[in-house]
Amino acid sequence: MSKLRAVLIGATGLAGQQFIAALQNHPFIELTGLAASPRSAGKSYAEALRTANGMTAWFVPEPLSAAVAKMTVISGDDVKGKDYDIAFSAVESDVAKDLEPRLARDIPVFSAASAYRYEADVPLLIPPVNAAHAPLVREQQRRRGFKGFIVPIPNCTTTGLAVTLAPLAERFGVKAVLMTSLQAMSGAGRSPGVIGLDILDNVIPFIPKEEHKVEVETKKILGSLQADGASIAGHDVKVSCTCTRVAVLEGHTESVFVSLGRKATVDEVVAAMREWKGAEVARGLPSAPPQSRWIEVLDDPYRPQPRLDRDTHGGMATTVGRVREDGVLENGFKYVLVSHNTKMGAAKGAILVAELMKAQGLLG
């Protein structure tokens, strides 16, 4: 079986590098095109990464393969959809706003950018949580005249929260959520990123636009596709959060307080998370965790910790700990989670969505 030919736009940035690392040796997706800014065009990928002082600016822990290093980078403006089967977008939202619909006229675009997350005809997918929303792309194609479509992934902070809320919503219902995040530096990228002298010995108590994204996206993800397949009805859960940046390299930690729709015990809440396998169609995808263990609940009260738990199941599982009753909220519970922001919350999460939509027969 021939592999899907994929182009990656924004290939030299940190997000782009994460896509390259995640796609190495993929069973049915082959990276055949790399695109970046015009200043990188015409260079080999290794040359495009080389800085003025001679450093190769490859920042992910996985090694850069020799084959990718030799690939010639083209300008994002010169990418033609007809030359590929799918596209991955790792560009800033202002660039994505124009670039992604141009490519979607011909091929599916899987994006890490926020440009189209809030459009009525665009699903916001976490495969185990809301795979049923994926057919909304047919409405998008009808409205916009696309042969392909645009599917963004959620904000990386939303991802871990939504994954842990999904089994609670299914079993007990959820009425309200309060969350405080302690977000890793890598979530801000490297350019402009977080200045070391600002974050060391410090906590930054505000991340622009982040809290609004979490509140809006959680409702959309936990919502339901309308019977006519033309829109998503958002969940009526109330969401309030405070998002902060801390001196951690990777892995977002979140302190979550949730009001359930009915009474439950700690054991029942833990069982709901441990037993949850997510949407059947998302099980067994190449990037999915083994046995569909999207959530791992730990009993150790000192876990989860980002350094110890962010790479659970290749960074694709959300780790939960300290599940307790809460005496303030109605039917209240509280817990701590760690989710890998640059794997499940970024590149590997977008690749997982592509795998899902292939399994659903929506790529053709």
C-alpha positions in Angstrom: 0.0 0.0 0.0 1.4 3.4 -1.0 1.8 5.9 1.8 0.0 9.2 2.0 2.3 12.0 0.7 2.5 14.8 3.4 3.8 18.3 3.2 4.7 20.1 6.4 4.5 23.9 6.5 6.4 25.7 9.2 9.1 22.9 9.1 12.0 24.8 10.7 10.2 26.0 13.9 9.9 24.0 17.1 6.4 22.8 16.3 7.5 21.7 12.8 10.4 19.8 14.3 8.0 18.0 16.6 6.0 16.9 13.5 9.2 15.6 11.8 10.2 13.6 14.8 6.7 12.1 15.2 6.4 11.2 11.5 9.6 9.2 11.3 8.8 5.6 10.4 5.1 6.2 10.3 3.3 3.2 8.8 1.2 5.1 6.2 2.3 8.7 6.1 5.4 9.8 4.4 6.9 13.3 4.7 7.6 14.3 1.1 7.6 18.1 1.3 9.0 20.6 3.8 8.0 24.3 3.6 9.1 27.3 5.6 9.7 31.0 5.2 11.2 32.4 1.9 14.6 32.8 3.7 14.8 29.0 4.1 13.7 28.2 0.5 16.2 26.4 -1.7 18.3 25.2 1.2 18.6 21.7 2.5 16.7 21.2 5.7 19.9 20.9 7.6 21.2 24.2 6.1 17.9 25.9 6.9 18.4 25.0 10.6 21.9 26.3 10.7 22.2 29.6 12.6 24.7 32.5 12.0 27.0 31.1 14.6 27.1 27.7 13.0 24.7 25.9 15.4 22.2 23.4 14.0 19.0 24.6 15.6 17.3 21.2 16.0 15.7 21.3 19.4 13.8 18.0 19.9 15.4 15.0 21.6 14.7 12.6 18.7 17.6 12.6 16.2 17.2 14.3 12.8 17.2 11.6 10.2 19.7 11.9 7.4 17.0 11.6 4.8 15.0 14.6 6.2 18.2 16.6 6.7 18.9 16.4 2.9 15.4 17.4 1.8 15.1 20.7 0.0 12.9 23.3 1.8 10.4 25.3 -0.3 8.6 28.5 0.5 5.2 28.1 2.0 3.8 30.3 -0.7 4.9 27.8 -3.3 3.2 24.7 -1.9 0.6 23.3 -4.2 -2.0 21.0 -2.8 -2.1 18.9 -5.9 1.5 17.7 -5.2 0.5 16.0 -1.9 -2.3 14.0 -0.3 -2.4 15.8 3.1 -0.8 18.8 4.8 0.3 19.4 8.3 0.4 23.1 9.3 2.8 24.3 12.1 2.6 28.0 11.4 1.4 31.0 13.4 -2.3 31.7 13.2 -1.9 34.9 11.1 -0.1 32.9 8.4 -2.5 29.9 8.8 -5.5 32.2 8.1 -4.6 32.5 4.4 -2.4 29.5 3.8 -4.7 26.7 5.2 -7.8 27.5 3.1 -5.6 27.7 0.0 -4.4 24.2 0.5 -7.8 22.9 1.7 -9.2 23.6 -1.7 -7.4 20.5 -2.8 -6.3 18.4 0.2 -7.0 17.9 4.0 -5.0 20.2 6.3 -4.3 19.2 9.9 -3.3 22.2 11.8 -1.7 23.1 15.2 -2.8 26.7 14.7 -5.8 28.4 16.3 -7.0 30.3 13.2 -10.0 28.1 12.4 -10.7 26.4 15.8 -13.9 28.4 16.4 -15.5 28.3 13.0 -19.0 26.7 13.1 -18.1 24.2 10.3 -14.7 23.2 11.6 -14.5 20.2 14.1 -12.0 20.5 16.9 -10.9 16.9 17.4 -9.4 14.8 20.1 -9.9 11.3 18.6 -10.9 9.3 21.8 -13.1 12.1 23.0 -15.1 13.4 20.0 -14.4 11.3 16.9 -18.1 11.6 16.2 -17.6 15.2 15.3 -15.3 14.4 12.3 -18.1 14.2 9.7 -18.6 17.9 10.1 -15.9 18.3 7.5 -18.5 17.3 4.8 -20.5 20.4 5.7 -17.3 22.5 5.6 -16.6 21.1 2.1 -20.1 21.9 1.0 -20.0 25.5 2.4 -16.5 26.4 1.2 -16.2 24.5 -2.0 -13.2 22.5 -0.7 -12.0 19.2 -2.0 -10.1 18.9 1.3 -10.8 20.5 4.6 -9.2 22.1 7.6 -9.1 20.3 11.0 -7.2 22.0 13.8 -6.2 20.4 17.1 -7.2 22.1 20.4 -5.0 24.3 22.4 -2.5 22.1 24.3 -3.8 23.1 27.7 -7.4 22.2 26.7 -6.3 18.7 25.6 -5.4 17.2 28.9 -8.4 18.8 30.6 -10.9 17.5 27.9 -9.5 14.0 28.0 -10.0 13.7 31.7 -13.4 15.3 31.7 -14.7 13.0 28.9 -15.2 9.9 31.0 -16.7 11.9 33.9 -19.2 13.6 31.5 -20.2 10.2 30.1 -20.7 8.5 33.4 -21.8 11.2 35.8 -22.4 14.4 33.8 -20.3 17.5 34.4 -21.8 20.9 35.4 -18.8 23.1 36.1 -15.0 23.1 36.0 -12.4 25.3 37.7 -8.8 24.8 36.5 -5.4 26.4 37.2 -2.6 25.4 34.8 1.2 25.4 35.4 2.3 25.4 31.8 5.6 24.3 30.3 7.9 26.8 28.6 7.9 24.8 25.3 4.3 25.7 24.9 5.4 29.2 24.0 7.8 28.0 21.3 11.3 29.4 20.9 10.5 32.5 18.8 9.7 34.7 20.7 9.2 32.1 23.4 9.8 32.8 27.1 12.8 34.8 28.1 14.9 32.7 30.6 15.5 35.7 32.9 11.8 36.2 33.2 10.8 32.6 34.0 13.7 31.5 36.2 12.9 31.8 39.9 9.4 32.9 38.9 5.9 32.1 37.8 4.3 34.1 35.0 0.6 34.5 36.0 -0.8 35.3 32.6 -0.7 33.8 29.1 -2.5 36.0 26.5 -5.7 34.5 25.1 -5.0 31.1 26.8 -7.9 31.1 29.3 -10.5 32.1 26.7 -9.3 29.3 24.4 -9.6 26.7 27.2 -13.1 27.8 28.2 -14.5 28.0 24.6 -12.7 24.9 23.3 -13.7 22.6 26.2 -17.4 23.3 25.5 -17.0 22.6 21.8 -15.0 19.4 22.3 -17.5 17.9 24.8 -20.5 19.0 22.7 -22.4 17.0 20.2 -22.7 17.0 16.4 -26.2 18.0 15.4 -28.5 15.5 13.7 -28.1 17.3 10.4 -24.3 17.1 10.6 -24.1 20.9 10.0 -22.9 22.2 13.3 -21.8 21.3 16.9 -24.0 22.1 19.9 -21.6 23.1 22.7 -21.7 21.3 26.0 -23.4 23.4 28.8 -20.5 22.9 31.3 -19.3 26.1 32.9 -15.5 26.5 32.6 -13.3 28.9 34.4 -9.5 28.8 34.5 -6.3 30.6 35.3 -3.3 29.8 33.1 0.3 30.4 34.2 3.7 29.7 32.9 6.3 27.9 35.0 10.0 26.9 34.6 9.3 23.4 33.3 10.6 22.3 29.8 7.7 20.1 28.7 4.4 18.8 30.2 1.5 20.9 31.4 0.3 20.4 34.9 -3.3 21.3 35.8 -5.2 21.5 39.1 -8.8 20.6 38.3 -12.0 21.1 40.3 -15.1 19.6 38.8 -18.8 19.6 39.8 -20.4 16.4 38.6 -24.0 16.0 37.5 -24.7 13.4 40.3 -23.1 12.1 43.4 -20.2 9.7 43.2 -17.4 8.3 45.3 -13.7 8.7 44.8 -13.5 5.0 43.8 -16.2 5.5 41.1 -14.4 8.6 39.7 -11.1 6.8 39.6 -12.7 3.7 38.0 -14.4 5.9 35.3 -11.1 7.3 34.3 -9.2 4.0 34.4 -11.8 2.1 32.5 -12.4 4.7 29.8 -11.2 3.6 26.4 -12.6 6.4 24.3 -14.2 6.2 20.9 -13.9 2.7 19.4 -12.6 4.0 16.1 -9.7 5.7 17.8 -8.5 2.5 19.4 -5.5 0.9 17.8 -4.5 3.9 15.7 -0.7 4.0 15.2 -0.2 6.9 17.5 -2.6 5.7 20.2 -1.4 4.4 23.6 -1.4 0.7 24.2 -4.8 -0.8 25.1 -6.3 2.6 24.6 -5.0 3.7 28.0 -5.6 7.4 27.3 -5.7 8.1 31.1 -3.4 6.6 33.8 -4.5 7.3 37.4 -1.7 7.0 40.0 -2.2 6.3 43.7 1.1 8.0 44.8 0.0 11.4 46.3 3.2 13.0 45.0 2.3 12.2 41.4 1.8 13.1 38.6 5.0 15.2 38.0 5.9 16.5 34.6 9.4 15.2 34.6 8.3 11.7 35.6 5.0 11.4 33.8 4.8 13.5 30.7 6.2 10.7 28.5 3.7 8.1 29.6 2.8 5.9 26.6 5.0 8.0 24.3 3.5 11.3 25.6 0.0 10.3 24.4 -1.6 9.5 27.8 -2.8 12.0 30.4 -1.6 11.1 33.9 -3.9 11.9 36.8 -3.4 11.8 40.6 -4.6 13.1 43.9 -8.3 12.4 43.1 -10.3 13.7 46.1 -13.7 14.9 47.1 -14.2 18.6 47.1 -16.4 20.2 49.8 -17.2 23.4 48.0 -18.6 22.4 44.7 -21.8 20.4 44.4 -20.9 16.8 43.9 -17.4 18.1 43.8 -14.1 16.4 43.0 -10.6 17.6 42.5 -7.5 16.1 40.9 -4.1 17.0 39.3 -3.2 16.0 35.7 -0.1 16.1 33.6 -0.4 16.2 29.8 2.5 16.3 27.2 1.9 19.6 25.5 4.2 19.0 22.5 3.2 15.4 21.9 -0.5 14.7 22.6 -1.1 18.4 22.7 0.6 19.3 19.5 2.3 17.3 16.7 1.5 13.7 17.6 -2.0 14.8 18.5 -2.5 16.3 14.9 -1.1 13.1 13.4 -3.5 11.1 15.5 -6.4 13.1 14.0 -5.1 12.3 10.5 -5.0 8.6 11.5 -8.5 8.8 12.8 -10.0 10.4 9.7 -8.3 7.8 7.5 -9.9 5.1 9.6 -13.3 6.9 9.2 -12.9 7.0 5.4 -12.9 10.8 5.4 -9.6 11.5 3.7 -10.9 10.6 0.2 
